[in-house]
Amino acid sequence: MTLDSNILIAYLEGERRVIDILTGWKREGRVLLISAISVAEVLALPALDFETLAKIRLFLRGFVSVPFDEELAVTAGALARRYRLKLADAAIAATALTRQVPLVTRDEHFQRVREIVVVAI
């Protein structure tokens, strides 16, 4: 599964439901992917002090980070055009699409992207 940035942020903000679901998936041995774009989005949160930033970077290492390469850029561009997505959202959707895994998100606008399976939590 590919995790959207909002799922990572919900976990970091201590949302019990998201923590329980992700913890359960990790216990089951599921591979949880994150886009390099999500890494940037999470690390761009305002007011991160040095200690918090270090903890977040350690947390993010617990996932498989998918680099944003040319293949993803081409796919993201096509999705952004077709569905009028912001580039970051298109990049995250492209990660799920190219890796052929569901996208776990809270953003309803991903439901209209027919090429991916969306898991809402």
C-alpha positions, 0 to 999 in steps of 0.5 A: 500500500502507498500511504498519503501524506495525510495518513503519515501526519495523522499518525504523527499527530497521535490519531489512535485509529490511524496508529492502530491500523498502521501498527496492525498492517506492519505486524501483518508484514505488509509493505507500506510505501511512501512517496518521496513527495510525502517525505518532503511534505511531512518534513515541511510542516511548520514549527518542527524543532530539531528534536521533533525533526529527528524523530520524524525522520526516524519514523519515516525510515520505517517505510519504503520510500519511493524516489520521484524519478522520471517514470513517476514524473511522466505518470504524475503529469498525466494524472494531474492533467486528467484529474486536475490534481495538484502535483504533489497529489498526482505524484503520490497517486502515481506512486500507487499506480506504478507500484500497483498497490492501493492508496491509503488516504483521507482525501476524497478527490482521489476517488475519481482517479480510476486507475488506482484503488483507494482505501479511506481511513 
